Amino acid sequence: MDVDLDTIRSMFLKKVEEFKLKMYSNNKFIRIISRTGELRFISLEILIVFIVFTPLFLLRFSPGVILLSNFVDVLFLSFIFSSLFIVLPVNAILTLLGRGIEKKALKKEKNLLELGKNIINKELMFFQQHLDVKVELRRELSEEDLIDMIIENSGKKLAYGPRDLVFRAKNNIDLIIIDSGVFDNRYGRFLIFQFSYPLRLEKPILTTISENEEKNEKPANEGEEVPEWYDRLVSLLKSYINLSNSKEVLLRLENNRLEIVICEYQPLGSPGYSQFLQELKDFVC
């Protein structure tokens, strides 16, 4: 039976949750470490260390010499010392220890790792089916890669991205598809379609496309014309704006390259993707 991407993602996230519950219930140390990033936990740590170390700072001064200004300085120095030189380093060490224990436990969860890998394979097959070309990962994911993505954000990074994956289409289309957390100094979730295209431009052109307008972030130089198909491509992308949760698609043209970027993209397999991929391929080819 063919299982769709949404079902696989749901099964995967459920397994991750079960794994974490099992690990926390069996290991009190991990349960404590998992809270070191909470603001109230950090505040409590700083308060305890602050109370312990403030008297030690005060002992540096002779009784009767401490003025109000000295006292305020001592409190400030004690707070900085507690935060920067004790609490933060200790929390960093505890986090690394916890991550190491979690990694070791995850290596034994072969079914969970296989389910995570199935998400990537299913997405690869999705591209192959709707672009009608062979698609492969530029770099195969290792077990360590999968484990890191499962630990990060409770598996949601692996399920929904961004995962810094690069898919490459073969055969009669020169296309690279990138799932990235960064594009043009912006941070978020970006699905980038990068085509090799014979363009000759003095500088890159970047357009932000939303439901109601197109905004030229980096317009063409004066006297330099955009390709004649540019407006048609903008119109095509606008018709699939719902593939973006932020309702924003970027179009960048530069020498020998055309890039289409879906910002805060809907998960692959969502309605509209199959038709979009087919129309995009027809347009570029």
C-alpha positions as a printed Julia matrix, in Angstrom:
285×3 Matrix{Float64}:
  0.0    0.0     0.0
  1.34   3.44   -0.99
  1.47   5.77    2.01
  1.32   9.54    1.4
  3.85  12.01    2.77
  1.54  13.52    5.39
  0.86  10.08    6.86
  4.58   9.22    6.98
  5.35  12.55    8.67
  2.61  12.0    11.27
  3.84   8.45   11.97
  7.41   9.71   12.27
  6.6   12.55   14.69
  4.49  10.19   16.79
  7.44   7.78   17.0
  9.78  10.64   17.98
  7.37  11.66   20.75
  7.15   8.07   22.0
 10.95   7.82   21.98
 11.35  11.02   23.99
  8.69  10.01   26.53
 10.37   6.63   26.99
 13.8    8.19   27.39
 12.64  10.86   29.86
 10.72   8.34   31.95
 13.72   5.99   32.15
 16.42   8.62   32.71
 15.94  11.34   35.35
 19.26  12.98   34.38
 18.03  13.53   30.8
 14.74  14.88   32.13
 16.61  17.5    34.18
 19.0   18.39   31.35
 16.1   18.91   28.95
 14.96  21.81   31.13
 18.28  23.68   31.21
 17.19  25.79   28.26
 14.01  27.0    29.97
 14.09  30.63   31.08
 12.79  29.88   34.57
 15.41  27.15   35.03
 18.22  29.48   33.92
 16.89  32.25   36.19
 16.85  29.87   39.16
 20.43  28.77   38.43
 21.64  32.37   38.21
 19.85  33.27   41.45
 21.41  30.35   43.36
 24.93  31.04   42.07
 24.45  34.78   42.65
 23.47  34.19   46.29
 26.47  31.89   46.82
 29.11  34.08   45.16
 28.03  37.56   46.26
 29.35  37.06   49.85
 32.68  35.88   48.38
 32.96  39.1    46.41
 32.06  41.13   49.51
 34.85  39.45   51.49
 37.37  41.2    49.24
 36.48  44.46   50.95
 37.27  45.38   54.55
 34.22  45.98   56.78
 33.39  49.65   56.89
 35.11  50.35   53.56
 32.17  49.26   51.4
 30.34  52.31   50.14
 26.99  52.2    48.4
 28.68  52.58   45.01
 31.07  49.7    45.84
 28.16  47.54   46.92
 26.26  48.13   43.67
 29.42  47.34   41.69
 29.91  44.12   43.67
 26.33  43.03   43.01
 26.72  43.78   39.3
 30.04  41.93   39.03
 28.62  38.98   40.94
 25.63  38.83   38.58
 27.85  38.95   35.47
 30.21  36.34   36.91
 27.29  34.05   37.82
 25.71  34.33   34.37
 28.67  34.3    31.99
 31.29  32.24   33.77
 29.27  29.63   35.64
 25.65  29.15   34.53
 26.09  29.43   30.74
 29.19  27.17   30.5
 27.65  24.59   32.84
 24.42  24.59   30.82
 26.4   24.2    27.58
 28.25  21.19   29.01
 25.01  19.64   30.29
 23.36  20.17   26.89
 26.27  18.43   25.13
 26.07  15.54   27.6
 22.33  15.23   27.07
 22.73  15.36   23.3
 25.36  12.62   23.46
 23.09  10.38   25.54
 20.16  11.06   23.19
 22.29  10.27   20.12
 23.42   6.99   21.64
 19.81   6.03   22.38
 18.63   7.02   18.89
 21.21   4.79   17.2
 19.3    1.83   18.64
 15.97   3.09   17.22
 16.41   1.61   13.74
 12.69   1.76   12.88
 12.53   5.46   13.76
 15.62   6.25   11.68
 14.23   4.27    8.76
 10.94   6.17    8.98
 12.85   9.47    8.91
 14.8    8.34    5.87
 11.54   7.34    4.19
 10.36  10.97    4.36
 13.36  12.1     2.31
 13.03   9.2    -0.13
  9.32   9.87   -0.56
 10.01  13.53   -1.34
 12.65  12.51   -3.86
 10.12  10.2    -5.54
  7.55  13.02   -5.47
  9.92  15.23   -7.48
 10.68  12.38   -9.9
  7.01  11.62  -10.48
  5.87  15.18  -11.18
  8.94  16.45  -13.02
  9.13  13.18  -14.96
 12.92  13.06  -14.66
 15.41  11.21  -12.51
 16.15  13.06   -9.26
 18.83  12.25   -6.71
 20.31  13.72   -3.56
 23.6   15.5    -4.13
 24.83  13.94   -0.87
 23.29  10.89    0.76
 22.2   11.41    4.35
 24.23   9.55    6.94
 22.81   8.06   10.13
 24.45  10.94   12.01
 22.62  13.48    9.79
 19.27  11.83   10.52
 19.95  11.7    14.25
 20.91  15.39   14.37
 17.72  16.38   12.55
 15.59  14.22   14.85
 17.12  15.77   17.97
 16.62  19.28   16.62
 13.11  20.56   17.31
 11.77  17.09   18.23
 11.99  15.74   14.68
 10.07  18.62   13.07
 13.17  19.76   11.22
 13.45  16.4     9.46
  9.7   16.24    8.82
  9.13  19.8     7.61
 12.54  21.45    7.11
 14.65  23.39    6.6
 17.14  20.54    6.26
 19.87  21.88    3.95
 19.15  19.2     1.37
 20.05  19.47   -2.3
 18.12  17.47   -4.92
 19.47  17.37   -8.46
 17.35  16.59  -11.51
 18.95  14.64  -14.35
 18.14  13.89  -18.0
 16.71  16.73  -20.06
 16.45  19.43  -17.39
 19.25  21.23  -15.52
 17.55  21.83  -12.18
 18.72  21.89   -8.57
 16.14  21.95   -5.75
 17.41  23.21   -2.4
 15.66  22.96    0.95
 17.41  25.67    2.96
 17.11  27.87    6.04
 18.86  30.84    4.38
 18.38  32.76    1.15
 19.85  36.16    0.24
 20.61  36.96    3.92
 17.06  36.03    4.96
 16.29  33.28    7.44
 13.31  30.93    7.39
 12.2   27.91    5.37
 12.98  28.19    1.67
 12.33  25.78   -1.18
 14.62  26.96   -3.97
 14.3   25.89   -7.62
 17.56  26.76   -9.37
 17.69  26.46  -13.16
 20.67  26.97  -15.44
 19.45  29.5   -17.98
 21.28  31.59  -20.63
 20.92  35.04  -19.05
 23.3   37.98  -19.44
 22.79  40.59  -16.71
 25.08  43.23  -15.23
 23.74  42.51  -11.74
 21.17  40.13  -10.19
 17.47  41.07  -10.35
 15.35  40.11   -7.32
 11.55  40.39   -7.22
  9.26  39.62   -4.29
  5.89  38.29   -5.46
  2.87  38.4    -3.15
 -0.87  37.97   -3.72
 -1.49  41.55   -4.81
  1.82  42.97   -5.99
  5.36  42.48   -7.22
  8.11  44.41   -5.49
 11.49  44.87   -7.17
 13.97  44.43   -4.31
 16.89  44.62   -6.75
 15.63  46.14  -10.03
 17.36  45.87  -13.38
 19.88  48.53  -14.33
 18.57  51.49  -16.29
 18.42  50.57  -19.94
 18.69  46.84  -19.21
 15.57  44.89  -20.12
 14.27  41.82  -18.35
 13.57  38.74  -20.53
 10.31  38.82  -22.5
  8.97  35.82  -20.56
  9.52  37.52  -17.18
  5.94  38.8   -16.73
  4.46  35.44  -17.69
  6.64  33.7   -15.08
  5.6   36.22  -12.41
  1.95  35.55  -13.28
  2.53  31.78  -13.04
  4.18  32.08   -9.63
  1.42  34.34   -8.34
 -1.16  31.68   -9.21
  0.66  29.27   -6.84
  1.24  31.75   -4.01
 -0.68  29.44   -1.63
  2.29  27.06   -1.64
  3.87  29.67    0.64
  2.59  30.0     4.21
  3.78  33.62    4.17
  2.17  34.16    0.74
  5.51  35.21   -0.7
  7.6   33.89   -3.59
 10.96  35.3    -4.69
 12.25  35.38   -8.25
 15.93  36.04   -8.84
 17.66  36.32  -12.21
 21.42  36.46  -12.58
 24.03  35.42  -15.11
 23.22  31.93  -16.4
 20.83  31.24  -13.52
 17.15  31.55  -12.7
 15.97  30.99   -9.12
 12.41  30.59   -7.84
 12.08  30.59   -4.06
  8.97  29.6    -2.11
  9.24  31.27    1.3
  7.94  29.38    4.37
  6.91  26.64    1.98
  4.04  24.25    2.5
  5.24  20.65    3.03
  5.8   18.71   -0.17
  2.71  16.75   -1.1
  0.38  19.63   -0.22
 -2.33  20.45   -2.79
 -0.99  22.36   -5.77
  2.59  21.07   -5.81
  2.11  18.45   -8.51
  0.52  20.92  -10.96
  3.09  23.59  -10.05
  6.04  21.3   -10.79
  4.59  20.25  -14.13
  3.84  23.83  -15.21
  7.24  25.03  -14.01
  9.01  22.35  -16.02
  6.94  23.13  -19.13
  7.68  26.84  -18.78
 11.45  26.51  -18.36
 11.93  23.75  -20.91
